[in-house]
Amino acid sequence: MAEFVSSFITGFQDVVSSDLPKRLPGVKILNLFDGLIHYKYDGDSRELEKIIYFNNTFFVLKTMKGKGLNFHSLVGALCSGKNYFLVNKGSFRVRFQQENQFAKVDKNLTRRVEEYVVRNSRLTLDRLSPTNEIWFSIRREGFAFCGELISKREFTEKNLNKGELRPEIAYLMCCFAKLQKDDVVLEPFCGYGAIPVQLAKRFSCQKIYVSDIDEEKVNALRIAVPELVEGQGPHTAQGPEVDLRQADAFELTHIQDNSIDAIVTDPPWGLWENIPDIEDFYDRMFISFKRVLKEQGTMTILTARTVEFENAVRNAGLSIHDSLHTLVNGKKASLYVIARSETTWQSTK
């Protein structure tokens, strides 16, 4: 089986290791690190491009483990034998990365790799604008690899509106929520629609309540994401029933008491919006959520305001069942699963 390495957003390694076998039947995970997974897969490598949370994906040429790893030993290991290149046409350049930062190395080392690739492939050298890249990467966990970059997700925050959630984070949030088939799910701060789009496209929900207090955003969402409008009506094999409307998350008058299985949401953080007291905001939010949530229901919530959020969880008499730390638009954030049941409260600070 061919070996691959793929990178993903920090903090979600357990989510990725659980979800990937569902998306790629037959995959065998070899190593798992924060933001990186090393695995074997015998299927069509083009299927890897469909994994929404993969950023860079490499066809593995060589791996090494241990202390004191360096580029000289990794290059030596690669050049000591022949290798098969998955993409064997076009041009290439060589790049070196140390702990997620590109590094400068001795020019003779670079030339050694370049000469090796030219001799063992049909690739031609182009240091300025190549069609392919060969990476040497050393991580702090004592793992290093050389790989041929076969897929790169060209996506940055420049593509987003201010405060808009990246689609891969929205998807991973839904995975972290451990949604069950035919759940009734609520997203009351839908904004530009990242979370409900993933719910409608990739999860077997029975019904999704989607709302935001900003009517302009709701109307824009109707136009931009036809899946949410087409889903209006009874639940079908093609998708869940969707209730999309303008509504105040503190009221939710259109939702009955104890009718929601799961809430998955990214409420305002009070960093860009005018929210004088974010803890009071969370207090009011939890009062509303507790009314509509079933007794065994859960809330999966993303925030950068961890201290205020955890205080509000305590004030509401709720429990943190799980949490992880990540980066959103370069800012530290935490994702929580909150429930009613009384468990030992664990601070994530």
N, C-alpha and C positions, 0 to 999 in steps of 0.2 A: 504493500500500500504506500502511496505517496505521502510525504510528510509536509505539513504546512504550519505556518505561524501567522496569527492574526492579532492585531491590536484593537482595543476598544476602550471606552471611557473608564476612567479610574473608579474603583469601588464596587463594580458590578460583577466581579469574577465568579461568585457563587451563583448569581442569576444566569450568567452566560453558560457555565458548566452544566446547569440544569436544563437550560433551554436548547442548547445546540444539538444534543442527540434527537430532540423532537423535530428539528428543522433539517438535519442531515442524518437520515437513517444509516447506520453502519459506521458512523464516525467513532474513533477511539481517541480519547483525550490522553495525552502523554504527560504534559506539564501544564500547570495553571499558576499564573502570577497575577498581581494587580495590574490590570490593563493589557494582559498578553496571554494567549492560549496557544499551546503547541499540540498538534493532533495529527492523526493519520486519517486519510479519507480516500477511498478507492473510486468514488463517483466522478462525475463531470466537474472539473474545477470551476467551470462557469457558474455552478450553483453557489459557490462561495460568495460571488458578487451580490447575491440576493439576500444575504444575511444583513439585515438593516443595521446592526450595531457594530459590524466590522469596519474599521478604518483602513489600515494598510494590511494586505494579505500577501504573504511570501511563500513561494515554493522553496522548501528547505534543501539546501545543498550540503550543509554541515552544521552539526551542533556540538557544543562542548559544555561540560559541567565541572565545577570545582572552584577552589579559591585561587586568587591571583591570575585570573584569566586576562589575556592581553591580545592585541590585534596580531602581533607577530606569530603567536602560537596558532591562532585561528586561521590566519592566511596559510601558514605552513600545513595545517591539517587539510585545508581545501586543496592546495596545490600538490599534495602528495599522491593524488590519484585522479582518475577521470570522473567527470560528473555529467549527468544528463540535465539539459536545460529545458524546462517546460516550454518557454517561449524562445524559439531558436531562429528568429528572424528580426531584422531591424537593427537598431544601434543600441549602445549601452554606455553607462558610466558607473563608476564605483563610489560608494559612500560609506563612511564609518560613523557609528553612533555609540556614544558612551553614556549609559544611564539616561536615555531619551534626549540627549543633546548631541548634535553633529560635532564630530571631532576632527582635528587636523592630524595627519600622520605623515611619516617620512615618505617623500615622493618615490623612493625606491620600492617601498612596500606597495604603494598604489600601482606602480608600473608592473610589479610582479603579478598582481592580480589581473591587470589589464591584458598582459601577454598570455596569461593562462586561459582567460576567457576566449580570446581570439583564437588560440590554438585548439580549444576544445568545443567550439561552437561556430555557428555561422553568423554570429553577431559581429557588428563592426563598431569600433570605438568612436564615441562622440561625447566629449566632456561638457558641451554647452547645452544641447537640446536633444537628448537621446529619447528613444521610444521605450527603453527599458532601463532598469537600475538594478545593480547588484549591491546589497547592503551587508555590512558586517556590524553586528550589534552585540554589545556586552551590557548585561544588566547587573544590578547590585545584588541580586539573589544568588549569584554564582551560576548564571546561565548565559550562554552566548550562542549566536547562530549566524550563519551566512545564508542569505536567501535571495532569490530572484523575485523582485516586486511584480506581482501579477495583477494586483487590483488596488486602486487608491481612490478613496472616496473624496471627491472634490466638493467639500462642503465646509463653509465657515459661517461665523456669526453675521458676516456681511450679507448673507442671504436672508436673514431673519429681520422681522420687525422688532422694535425695542420691547424686551420682555417676552418675546416669543420663545417657546420651548422647542429644542431640537427634536426631530421625530424619533431618533434612536433612543433618546432619554425617555420620551413618552412611552415608547414600546417597552423598554426595560422596567419602567415604573409599573406598567400593567402586568408584566411577568412577576415582579416582586410582590404584587398584590395577591398572587396565587388565585386568580379568578377561576370559578367553577363554571361548567357548562350550564347555560340557562340562568346565570346570575342576572339580577336587575342591578344596574350600575348607575351611579350618579357622578357627573362632572359639573359642579355648580360655578366654577370659575374658568369657563372654557376658553376665554380669550380668542386666540387665532385658531384654535381647534386641534392642536397637536395630539392631545390625549384621546378625544372622541374619534378622531380619524383612525388611530391605531385600534381602538376598541371595535369599531365598525368593520375594519378590514381584516383583522387578524385574530379576533377572539370570538368565542361562541356565546355571546351574551344573548339573553332573551330580550331585554329592553335596556336602552340607554337614555337616561334623562340628561340632557345637555342644556346648559344655560349660562348666562352672564348678565350682569347688571347693565352693561354697555350695549344698548340696542343696535348701535352702528356695527359693532363687532359681530353680533348675532346675524344681522342682515348680510354682512359681508361673507360670513361663513356659509350661509345658504347658497350664495353664488359661487364661492370658491371651491366648496366641497360638496358636489352633488350627491355623493354617497350618503351624506347625512340627511338630505332632503328625500332622496329616493327610498331611504329606510323608513320614512314615516308610514305608519300603518302597522298591521299585524306582523309578528315575527315570522320569517320565512327561511327557507334553506339558503337563500341568497344573502341574508343579513338580518340583523336584529331590528326590532321596532325602535324607532328613535323619536323622542319628544324633544324638539329643539325650540327654545323660546327665550325671550328676555325675562329674567327673574332675579330677585334679590336673594343671595345665598343665605341671608339671615332670616328670611321668611319662608321661602319654598312652599308657598300656599297651594301649589298645584300637586304636591306630593303628599300621599297619605302617611299617617304615623306608622312606624315599624314596617315599612314596605321595601326598603333598600337593602340588598345583600352586601354591596361594596361601594365605597366612595373612593375614587382615584382622582386626585386634583393637585394643582400647583397654584395655591392662592397667592395674592399679592404679598410681597416681602416687606413692603413699606420702605424700600430703598429708592425706588423711582416714583412711587405713588405718594400722594399726600394722605398718610395715615398717621395721625398724631400719636396714637397709643397702640402699638402693634399687639401687645399682650391683651388689651381689651378687645381688639379685633378678633383674636383667636378665641377668647372667652365666649364672645357672641356667636362665633362660628360653630363652636362645639355644642352650644345649646341647640342650635338649629339642626346640626348633624345628628345629635342623639335622638331627637324627635323622630326623624325619618328612618333611622337605621334599625334593622332587625336586631334582636337580642344577641345573636351570634355573628352579627355583621362586623366588618372591618373598615377602617379608613386608612388609605395609603396617601401620605401627604409629603410634599417636597417643600423645604424651606431653608433659607440661610440664617434665619433668626432663631437659632437653636435654644438659647437660654430662655427667651420669652415663650417660645413654643412649648418647651418642656414644663415651664411653670403653668401654662394654660392646660396642659394635659393633666397635671396634678389637681388644678382647681376644678376641673370637670369630673374628677373621680374616674378617669380613664387609665388605661395601662398601655405602655409601650411594649409590643410583642417582638418587634424586630426593627433594626435600623442599619443604615450604612452611610458612609461618607463619600462624597463625590465632588466634582467640579462642574459648575454650570456657568458658561460664558466666562471662564477663568476665575469664578468666585467659589469659595468653599460653601458647600451646601450639604444638607443631610436629608435622607429619605426615611420616613417612619411608617410602620404599620401599627395602628392604634386600634384597641378593642375595649369593650366594656368590662370583660371579665377581670377579676382581681388576681393579679400576678405580681411577683416581685418587680418593682419598678427599677429599671436599669438606666442610669444616666449615660449618655453617649459622649459626654464632654471628656 
